[in-house]
């Protein structure tokens, strides 16, 4: 498993992690399993996912907050 972290998020809310496929953006199976931490020094939230991928840098991901 590899860690995938998104930083600089201004609010804390439930998020969705998506991966780009040939068919378009699809919700990742790990999307429901994340850790969110507040970075007081940068005054932002960070969301981390543990991904079962040998090299997550070969993939395109996007993270968005749910309304």
C-alpha angles and dihedrals in degrees: 000000000000128000117241116189131187115198138185096051111154100204136035116237138131109292139205125217116206133186125208114241134172087267094052133262115347130184111255119238088234092053093107094050113072142123121230122200132178114233102209093187093057094029094229142103125256123203119201128192130188106223126197093221127119091220117008090185088076091065136067115234134179130191126203136174121241119236 
